[in-house]
Amino acid sequence: MEPGTARIAVDLLGGDDAPAVVVDGALRAIRVDPHLHLLLVGPHEVAGELIDALDPAQRARVTSRAVRVAVGMADHPTAARAHSTVRAAVAAVHEGAADGLVSAGSTGATVTAAALGLGRWPGVRRPALAASLPTAAGRVVLLDVGGSLEPRAATLARHAVLGAAYATVAHAVEAPRVGLLSVGTEAGKGDRVRRLADGVLAAQALPCGGHYVGLVEGYDVTLGARADVVVTDGFTGNVLLKAIEGAYAMAGGGPAADTTPRAAALLGVGGTVVVCHGAARADDVASGIALAAHLHRRGAVERVAALLAGTPPADADLPVDTTDTEVTAP
């Protein structure tokens, strides 16, 4: 267990099967990690049930913030602008009452609330969700897996920098190899966005000694031999991620299934934010809480932001995207 206290705000009403699976997941997390503190954001009676199930020593590490309003999975992401559990969890991080937050609710609402409440890093218009996948050669960071819907060359170029920095900070990858997901590895393959981004990435400096290896294909994500970081748009990444998870489930699980991504880190906002699947189970929520604690203890957000600030963008001549965050809900 990593040392150091981690205070994580948990959205009790986020997810298809909330609050039951969220409560169960939070119970598992607090019992496993003796240095974990939880701030439960949701109805008072739901938080009370969780606290009552703990022994006195564990109860001392749990507090609550009463909020009864949730953003529904089918609601528009802008619903997160109003008072809700996810907005209150973001506020707790902003106020310093929590070191990070976890939600299995609407991804769009979580990204929107985080961007509004915590701010975006300079040069990042569209935050990215980064998932770490098991491969035959270790792990690969796949981003974006649902933080931003529209594919743009400038966005892909910035996400390559985010991914390289995250792989180094979160997984201690030295000189990360970064690939751009396409339909072939030969130059010129893919749609206009991919072809444009390929040229930008070839000229762009990457942090931590990272280097661009060119276009990669879907099987490179699971084999892990060519790249440590694979960049794509949020729509494609989300579809690919769920296809990989489905393949593991169809194969009957096994060691790889135990390390499939049950949560993704949101990169590009001023705080530690972890998003779980809307269909998350209790162990998924527990894994998301553990990931948020891990990122806080490593100072991941601050370190990735610092690395990003030290990398000059090569995409300055591309059209600047000034629209609000457009998201999809995994």
C-alpha positions as CSV (number, residue, x, y, z in Angstrom):
1,M,0.0,0.0,0.0
2,E,1.4,3.4,-0.9
3,P,2.0,5.7,2.1
4,G,0.3,9.0,2.6
5,T,-3.2,10.2,3.4
6,A,-5.6,10.6,0.4
7,R,-8.9,12.3,0.8
8,I,-11.3,11.3,-2.0
9,A,-14.8,12.7,-2.6
10,V,-17.2,10.0,-3.9
11,D,-20.3,10.8,-5.9
12,L,-22.8,8.5,-4.3
13,L,-25.5,9.0,-6.9
14,G,-23.4,8.5,-10.0
15,G,-23.9,5.4,-12.1
16,D,-26.6,3.1,-13.4
17,D,-26.9,1.2,-10.2
18,A,-26.1,3.9,-7.7
19,P,-26.2,4.3,-4.8
20,A,-26.0,0.6,-3.9
21,V,-22.8,-0.3,-5.9
22,V,-21.1,2.9,-5.0
23,V,-21.7,2.3,-1.3
24,D,-20.4,-1.2,-1.7
25,G,-17.3,0.0,-3.6
26,A,-16.6,2.7,-1.1
27,L,-16.8,0.2,1.8
28,R,-14.3,-2.1,0.0
29,A,-11.9,0.8,-0.6
30,I,-11.9,2.2,2.9
31,R,-11.4,-1.3,4.4
32,V,-8.4,-2.1,2.1
33,D,-6.5,1.2,2.4
34,P,-5.8,2.4,6.0
35,H,-4.6,5.8,4.8
36,L,-7.7,6.5,2.8
37,H,-10.3,9.1,3.8
38,L,-13.6,9.5,2.0
39,L,-16.0,12.4,1.6
40,L,-19.4,10.9,0.7
41,V,-21.4,13.3,-1.5
42,G,-25.1,12.3,-1.6
43,P,-28.2,11.9,0.5
44,H,-27.6,11.9,4.2
45,E,-29.3,8.5,4.7
46,V,-27.2,6.8,2.1
47,A,-24.0,8.1,3.5
48,G,-25.3,7.1,7.0
49,E,-25.8,3.5,5.9
50,L,-22.2,3.3,4.7
51,I,-20.8,4.8,7.8
52,D,-22.9,2.6,10.1
53,A,-21.4,-0.5,8.4
54,L,-17.8,0.5,9.4
55,D,-16.0,-0.2,12.6
56,P,-15.2,2.9,14.8
57,A,-11.7,3.3,13.5
58,Q,-12.9,3.3,9.9
59,R,-15.7,5.7,10.6
60,A,-13.2,8.3,11.8
61,R,-11.9,8.4,8.2
62,V,-15.3,9.1,6.6
63,T,-17.3,12.3,6.4
64,S,-20.3,13.3,4.3
65,R,-21.8,16.2,2.4
66,A,-25.6,16.1,2.0
67,V,-26.7,16.6,-1.6
68,R,-29.9,15.0,-3.0
69,V,-29.7,16.1,-6.7
70,A,-28.0,13.9,-9.3
71,V,-27.3,14.4,-13.0
72,G,-29.0,11.6,-14.9
73,M,-27.1,9.4,-17.4
74,A,-29.4,10.8,-20.2
75,D,-29.2,14.4,-19.1
76,H,-27.2,16.9,-21.2
77,P,-23.7,17.6,-19.8
78,T,-24.6,21.2,-19.1
79,A,-26.9,19.9,-16.3
80,A,-23.7,19.7,-14.3
81,R,-23.7,23.5,-14.1
82,A,-26.5,23.2,-11.5
83,H,-26.2,22.0,-8.0
84,S,-25.7,18.3,-8.0
85,T,-23.6,15.5,-6.4
86,V,-20.9,15.7,-9.0
87,R,-20.7,19.5,-8.9
88,A,-20.5,19.3,-5.1
89,A,-17.7,16.7,-5.3
90,V,-15.8,19.0,-7.7
91,A,-16.4,21.9,-5.3
92,A,-14.9,19.9,-2.4
93,V,-11.7,19.4,-4.5
94,H,-11.6,23.1,-5.4
95,E,-12.0,24.1,-1.7
96,G,-9.3,21.8,-0.5
97,A,-11.7,19.5,1.4
98,A,-10.8,16.6,-0.9
99,D,-7.7,15.6,-2.8
100,G,-9.6,14.1,-5.7
101,L,-13.0,12.8,-6.8
102,V,-14.5,9.7,-8.3
103,S,-17.8,9.4,-10.1
104,A,-19.5,6.7,-12.1
105,G,-22.2,9.1,-13.3
106,S,-22.6,10.8,-16.7
107,T,-19.1,11.3,-18.2
108,G,-20.2,14.4,-19.9
109,A,-21.5,15.9,-16.7
110,T,-18.3,15.0,-14.8
111,V,-16.0,16.4,-17.4
112,T,-18.1,19.6,-17.7
113,A,-18.3,20.0,-13.9
114,A,-14.5,19.5,-13.5
115,A,-13.6,21.9,-16.3
116,L,-15.9,24.6,-14.9
117,G,-15.0,24.0,-11.2
118,L,-11.3,23.3,-11.5
119,G,-10.3,25.0,-14.7
120,R,-8.4,23.7,-17.6
121,W,-4.6,23.7,-18.1
122,P,-3.2,26.3,-20.5
123,G,-3.3,24.9,-24.0
124,V,-5.9,22.3,-23.2
125,R,-9.3,23.1,-24.6
126,R,-10.6,19.6,-24.4
127,P,-9.6,17.4,-21.5
128,A,-8.9,13.7,-22.2
129,L,-9.8,10.5,-20.3
130,A,-6.8,8.2,-20.2
131,A,-7.2,4.5,-19.5
132,S,-4.4,2.1,-18.8
133,L,-4.8,-1.2,-20.6
134,P,-3.0,-4.5,-20.0
135,T,-1.1,-5.8,-23.1
136,A,1.2,-8.7,-24.0
137,A,4.2,-6.4,-23.4
138,G,3.0,-4.5,-20.2
139,R,0.6,-1.6,-20.2
140,V,-0.5,1.0,-22.8
141,V,-2.2,4.3,-22.1
142,L,-5.1,4.9,-24.4
143,L,-6.6,8.4,-24.7
144,D,-9.1,9.8,-25.3
145,V,-11.7,7.2,-24.2
146,G,-14.7,9.5,-23.9
147,G,-13.8,12.9,-22.7
148,S,-14.2,14.7,-26.0
149,L,-16.4,13.6,-28.9
150,E,-15.2,15.6,-31.9
151,P,-11.8,14.5,-33.5
152,R,-9.5,17.5,-34.3
153,A,-5.9,17.4,-35.3
154,A,-4.9,20.0,-32.7
155,T,-6.7,18.1,-30.0
156,L,-5.0,14.8,-30.9
157,A,-1.6,16.6,-30.9
158,R,-2.1,17.9,-27.4
159,H,-3.4,14.6,-26.2
160,A,-0.2,13.0,-27.3
161,V,1.7,15.3,-25.0
162,L,-0.7,14.5,-22.2
163,G,-0.4,10.8,-22.7
164,A,3.4,10.8,-22.8
165,A,3.6,12.7,-19.6
166,Y,0.9,10.6,-17.9
167,A,2.6,7.3,-18.9
168,T,5.9,8.6,-17.3
169,V,4.3,9.9,-14.1
170,A,1.7,7.2,-13.4
171,H,3.5,4.2,-14.8
172,A,7.2,5.1,-14.7
173,V,7.6,4.6,-18.4
174,E,10.9,6.0,-19.6
175,A,10.9,7.6,-23.1
176,P,7.3,6.7,-23.9
177,R,6.6,5.6,-27.5
178,V,3.5,7.4,-28.8
179,G,1.4,6.2,-31.7
180,L,-1.7,7.6,-33.5
181,L,-4.5,5.1,-34.0
182,S,-5.5,4.7,-37.7
183,V,-6.5,2.1,-40.2
184,G,-3.0,1.3,-41.4
185,T,0.6,2.1,-40.5
186,E,1.7,3.5,-43.8
187,A,2.0,7.3,-44.2
188,G,-1.2,8.8,-45.6
189,K,-3.5,6.3,-44.1
190,G,-6.7,7.4,-42.4
191,D,-9.1,10.3,-42.7
192,R,-8.1,14.0,-43.1
193,V,-7.9,14.5,-39.3
194,R,-5.5,11.6,-38.8
195,R,-3.4,12.6,-41.8
196,L,-3.1,16.1,-40.6
197,A,-2.3,15.0,-37.0
198,D,0.3,12.6,-38.2
199,G,2.4,15.4,-39.7
200,V,2.0,17.6,-36.6
201,L,3.0,14.8,-34.3
202,A,6.1,14.0,-36.4
203,A,7.3,17.5,-35.7
204,Q,6.1,17.9,-32.1
205,A,8.3,17.6,-29.1
206,L,7.1,15.2,-26.5
207,P,8.0,15.3,-22.7
208,C,10.1,12.8,-20.8
209,G,12.1,11.8,-23.9
210,G,9.0,10.5,-25.6
211,H,9.0,10.0,-29.3
212,Y,6.4,9.6,-32.0
213,V,6.4,6.2,-33.7
214,G,3.8,7.0,-36.3
215,L,0.5,5.4,-37.1
216,V,-0.6,2.2,-35.3
217,E,-3.6,-0.1,-35.7
218,G,-6.1,-1.6,-33.3
219,Y,-4.1,-4.7,-32.6
220,D,-1.1,-2.6,-31.5
221,V,-3.2,-1.5,-28.5
222,T,-3.5,-5.0,-27.1
223,L,-0.1,-6.3,-28.1
224,G,1.7,-3.2,-26.8
225,A,4.9,-3.9,-28.8
226,R,4.9,-0.7,-30.8
227,A,3.6,2.0,-28.5
228,D,3.3,2.8,-24.8
229,V,0.7,5.5,-25.5
230,V,-2.0,5.3,-28.2
231,V,-3.8,8.5,-29.2
232,T,-7.3,8.7,-30.7
233,D,-10.5,10.7,-30.4
234,G,-12.9,10.1,-27.6
235,F,-15.6,8.4,-29.8
236,T,-13.2,5.9,-31.3
237,G,-11.4,5.3,-28.0
238,N,-14.5,4.6,-26.1
239,V,-15.7,2.1,-28.7
240,L,-12.3,0.4,-28.7
241,L,-12.1,0.3,-24.9
242,K,-15.5,-1.4,-24.6
243,A,-14.7,-3.8,-27.4
244,I,-11.5,-4.9,-25.6
245,E,-13.4,-5.3,-22.3
246,G,-16.0,-7.4,-24.1
247,A,-13.4,-9.6,-25.6
248,Y,-11.9,-10.3,-22.2
249,A,-15.3,-11.1,-20.8
250,M,-16.1,-13.4,-23.8
251,A,-12.8,-15.2,-23.2
252,G,-13.9,-16.0,-19.7
253,G,-11.7,-13.5,-17.8
254,G,-8.3,-14.7,-16.7
255,P,-5.4,-12.6,-15.5
256,A,-5.9,-9.9,-18.1
257,A,-9.5,-9.4,-17.0
258,D,-8.3,-8.6,-13.5
259,T,-6.3,-5.6,-14.8
260,T,-8.7,-4.2,-17.4
261,P,-9.4,-0.5,-17.0
262,R,-12.2,0.0,-14.5
263,A,-11.7,3.7,-14.4
264,A,-10.0,6.5,-16.3
265,A,-8.1,9.6,-15.2
266,L,-9.2,12.9,-16.6
267,L,-6.2,14.9,-17.8
268,G,-6.3,18.6,-18.5
269,V,-8.1,19.9,-15.5
270,G,-6.8,21.4,-12.3
271,G,-7.4,18.5,-10.0
272,T,-7.5,14.7,-9.6
273,V,-10.6,13.4,-11.3
274,V,-11.4,9.7,-12.0
275,V,-14.4,8.5,-14.1
276,C,-15.8,5.0,-13.8
277,H,-18.2,3.3,-16.2
278,G,-21.8,4.1,-15.8
279,A,-22.4,0.3,-15.5
280,A,-19.7,0.1,-12.8
281,R,-19.8,-2.7,-10.3
282,A,-18.7,-2.4,-6.7
283,D,-15.1,-3.5,-7.5
284,D,-15.0,-1.0,-10.3
285,V,-15.8,1.8,-7.9
286,A,-13.3,0.5,-5.4
287,S,-10.6,0.5,-8.2
288,G,-11.6,4.0,-9.2
289,I,-11.1,5.2,-5.7
290,A,-7.8,3.4,-5.4
291,L,-6.7,5.0,-8.7
292,A,-7.6,8.5,-7.5
293,A,-5.6,7.9,-4.3
294,H,-2.7,6.6,-6.3
295,L,-2.6,9.7,-8.5
296,H,-2.8,12.0,-5.6
297,R,0.0,10.3,-3.7
298,R,2.2,10.5,-6.8
299,G,1.3,14.2,-7.3
300,A,0.3,13.1,-10.8
301,V,-1.8,16.0,-11.8
302,E,0.8,18.6,-10.8
303,R,3.6,16.7,-12.4
304,V,1.8,16.1,-15.7
305,A,0.8,19.7,-15.8
306,A,4.4,20.8,-15.2
307,L,5.6,18.6,-18.0
308,L,3.0,19.9,-20.3
309,A,3.9,23.5,-19.5
310,G,7.5,22.8,-20.5
311,T,6.6,21.3,-23.9
312,P,6.2,23.9,-26.7
313,P,3.2,23.1,-28.9
314,A,3.9,22.3,-32.5
315,D,0.2,22.7,-33.4
316,A,0.0,26.5,-33.0
317,D,-0.7,27.0,-36.7
318,L,-3.8,24.7,-36.6
319,P,-7.3,26.1,-36.1
320,V,-7.9,26.8,-32.4
321,D,-10.9,25.1,-30.9
322,T,-12.7,27.6,-28.7
323,T,-16.0,25.7,-28.2
324,D,-17.1,24.4,-24.9
325,T,-16.1,20.8,-23.9
326,E,-18.1,18.4,-26.1
327,V,-18.3,15.0,-24.4
328,T,-19.7,11.5,-24.8
329,A,-20.8,9.3,-21.9
330,P,-19.2,5.9,-21.7
